[in-house]
Amino acid sequence: MDYTPYQYLPLFAKVAIERLDQNYDMRNARVLNEMLDAYAKTYGTECDDETRQSATHIALRRFNNFSSI
């Protein structure tokens, strides 16, 4: 699967990824998904599967301690 590069993600997805960078304890898929849903809602949209999978892929590559479970 081709993932959307960080630079082309919607702003709410970038904010969620950067939030993980600031808090070690939040680096897991459950929290990322919750943030994606909440931030997308504030922008009046929903997080689609491609954005969710791309954000998860970026988090897995960026953070050694990211848990995808």
Secondary structure, 3 states (H helix, E strand, C coil): CCCCCHHHCCHHHHHHHHHHHHCHHHCEHHHHHHHHHHHHHHCCCCCCHHHHHHHHHHHHHHCCCCECC
